[in-house]
């Protein structure tokens, strides 16, 4: 039986985020799961003030053009 985090995609690189320990809970109480410690660290450095959902939405909008 798959748990929710096994179906999650890393908001930084798009890989499957199957390891629950690489998670980040934002100030707005959203929890995001990353595929590895590297992606989690890079996200914290680059996007600490931007939610991963906004990054994904912006990427999707650029892909549609």
C-alpha positions in Angstrom: 0.0 0.0 0.0 1.5 3.3 -1.1 1.6 6.2 1.3 1.0 9.8 0.2 4.7 10.7 0.2 5.5 7.8 -2.1 3.3 9.5 -4.8 4.9 12.9 -4.3 7.2 14.6 -6.8 10.2 16.7 -5.6 9.2 20.3 -6.1 12.8 21.2 -7.1 13.9 18.6 -9.7 10.7 16.6 -10.4 12.0 13.2 -9.3 9.9 10.9 -7.2 10.1 11.8 -3.5 9.8 8.4 -1.9 11.8 9.1 1.3 9.7 10.7 4.0 12.7 12.2 5.9 13.4 14.8 3.3 10.4 17.0 4.2 10.0 20.7 4.8 7.0 22.3 6.5 6.6 26.0 5.6 5.4 28.8 7.8 2.0 28.4 6.2 1.9 24.8 7.4 2.4 23.2 4.0 4.6 20.2 3.9 6.7 19.4 0.8 8.7 16.2 0.3 12.0 16.2 -1.6 13.8 13.4 -3.3 17.1 14.0 -1.4 18.9 16.1 1.1 20.6 18.1 -1.8 17.2 19.2 -3.2 15.9 20.1 0.2 19.1 22.2 0.9 19.0 23.9 -2.4 15.3 24.7 -2.1 16.0 26.3 1.4 18.8 28.4 -0.1 17.0 29.6 -3.2 13.3 29.6 -2.5 12.9 30.2 1.2 10.4 33.0 0.5 8.6 31.2 -2.4 6.3 28.2 -2.1 7.1 25.2 -4.4 3.5 25.4 -5.7 4.2 28.8 -7.1 7.5 27.6 -8.7 5.6 24.6 -10.3 2.8 26.8 -11.5 5.2 29.2 -13.1 7.1 26.4 -14.8 3.8 24.9 -16.1 2.7 28.3 -17.4 6.0 28.7 -19.3 5.7 25.2 -20.8 2.2 26.1 -22.2 3.6 29.0 -24.3 
